[in-house]
Amino acid sequence: MPFMRFPVAVVMQRVPLANRWVDERWEAIAVELAEESSSEPVRIEGAGMGARWRCPGLFVELHPVEAEGYFLNVSAEEPKVFVLWRMTETGEEPAARPLVVSLSYSEAARFLDAGEQVDAVPVPAPLLAEMERFVLTHYKGEPRKKAKRNELYEGDLARRREASGGRGR
């Protein structure tokens, strides 16, 4: 199946907190189109607790099987890029690393259902244009079924007939 692939970098931000249980919070704040092949995170702003990191080496892939999820995203008031990230156990900086970047609402919902950390950030304009073209090419809406009158109750009527020994109501 044909799919499209775009190299991206995710900007992760560490936010200091004044809290007795947690001293920081991590979040994805942007996705940028990238061209470099490096996959090492680079500190781009700040020092200490309030820092931002650019994490390259990721890809956004558009697959025809996810066309409905892209359609839902494109038709939303504010389309988003969804970033799945996890905390590292190695002690390296940054402590939070993005793993998957997606444009599909459906895929993001599956990640959230699995208990993963997912942040939604604005879609860069070139990526939004590509997603719109992809949806126009690959999305086929569900065909509308004509509803039959009392379709929901047909099974109930058959069970009632069986229970009454075959006599109708």
C-alpha positions in Angstrom: 0.0 0.0 0.0 1.3 3.4 -0.8 2.1 5.7 2.1 3.8 9.1 2.5 6.6 9.8 5.0 7.9 13.2 6.3 10.9 13.7 8.6 10.0 15.8 11.6 11.5 17.1 14.9 9.6 17.5 18.1 10.2 20.3 20.5 9.9 19.1 24.1 9.8 21.5 27.0 10.6 21.0 30.7 8.4 23.2 32.9 9.5 23.6 36.6 6.8 23.2 39.1 6.4 24.4 42.7 5.0 21.2 44.1 6.1 19.1 47.0 5.7 15.8 45.1 6.9 16.7 41.5 9.5 19.3 40.6 9.0 19.3 36.8 6.5 18.5 34.0 7.4 17.6 30.4 5.3 18.4 27.3 5.6 18.4 23.6 5.0 22.0 22.4 5.7 21.9 18.6 6.4 19.7 15.6 8.6 21.0 12.8 9.5 19.6 9.4 13.1 18.4 9.5 15.8 17.7 6.9 18.8 16.6 9.0 19.5 12.9 9.5 20.7 13.4 13.1 18.6 11.8 15.8 20.3 13.3 18.9 18.3 15.8 20.9 19.7 19.4 21.0 19.0 22.0 23.7 17.6 25.0 21.9 16.6 27.3 24.8 16.8 27.8 28.5 19.0 26.2 31.1 18.3 24.1 34.2 14.7 23.3 34.9 13.1 25.5 32.2 14.6 24.1 29.1 13.5 23.2 25.5 14.9 20.4 23.4 14.6 19.8 19.7 14.3 16.0 19.1 14.9 15.1 15.5 14.9 11.7 13.8 11.2 11.0 13.8 8.7 10.6 10.9 5.1 11.3 10.2 3.6 8.6 8.0 0.3 8.8 6.2 -1.2 5.3 5.5 -4.5 4.7 3.6 -5.8 2.5 6.4 -5.8 5.5 8.7 -7.6 7.8 6.2 -10.7 8.1 8.5 -8.5 9.3 11.4 -6.9 11.9 9.1 -10.3 13.0 7.9 -11.4 13.5 11.5 -8.3 15.6 12.1 -8.6 17.7 9.0 -12.3 18.4 9.6 -11.7 19.5 13.2 -11.7 23.2 14.0 -7.9 23.1 14.9 -6.1 20.1 13.3 -3.3 18.7 15.5 -0.2 16.6 15.4 -0.2 13.9 18.1 3.1 13.1 19.9 3.5 10.0 22.0 6.4 10.4 24.4 7.8 8.5 27.4 10.2 9.3 30.2 13.7 7.7 29.9 15.2 5.6 32.6 18.8 6.3 31.6 19.2 9.7 33.2 20.1 11.3 29.9 18.9 14.8 28.9 16.1 15.4 28.0 14.4 13.0 30.3 11.3 12.9 28.1 11.7 11.5 24.6 9.1 11.5 21.7 8.6 8.1 20.2 5.7 8.4 17.7 4.3 11.3 15.8 0.9 10.9 14.1 -1.8 12.9 12.3 -4.5 10.3 13.0 -7.2 11.0 15.6 -7.9 7.2 15.7 -4.3 6.3 16.3 -4.0 9.0 19.1 -7.1 7.5 20.7 -5.6 4.0 20.6 -2.4 5.4 22.3 -4.5 7.1 25.0 -6.6 4.0 25.6 -3.4 2.1 26.1 -2.4 4.6 28.9 0.4 6.3 26.9 1.3 10.0 27.3 0.1 11.9 24.2 0.3 15.6 23.6 -1.5 17.4 20.7 0.3 20.4 19.1 -0.6 22.5 16.0 0.1 21.1 12.6 2.7 22.9 10.5 1.1 24.4 7.4 3.0 22.2 4.8 2.1 19.0 6.7 -1.5 20.1 6.9 -1.6 20.6 3.1 -0.2 17.1 2.5 -2.7 15.6 4.9 -5.6 17.3 3.2 -4.4 16.0 -0.2 -4.0 12.5 1.2 -7.5 12.6 2.7 -9.0 13.7 -0.7 -7.2 10.8 -2.4 -7.7 8.0 0.1 -10.7 8.7 2.3 -13.9 6.9 1.4 -16.7 7.7 3.8 -18.9 4.9 5.1 -21.9 4.3 2.8 -25.1 5.4 4.3 -27.5 2.6 5.1 -31.2 3.1 4.7 -32.7 2.5 8.1 -35.6 0.0 8.1 -38.6 0.8 10.3 -38.5 -1.1 13.6 -35.2 -2.8 12.6 -34.0 -2.5 16.2 -37.0 -4.5 17.5 -37.1 -7.4 15.0 -35.1 -9.7 17.3 -37.4 -8.9 20.2 -40.5 -9.8 18.1 -39.0 -13.2 17.1 -38.1 -14.0 20.8 -41.6 -13.1 21.9 -43.1 -15.4 19.3 -40.8 -18.3 20.4 -41.7 -17.7 24.0 -45.4 -17.8 23.3 -45.2 -21.1 21.4 -45.3 -19.6 18.0 -48.5 -17.5 18.4 -48.2 -14.0 17.2 -49.1 -11.0 19.3 
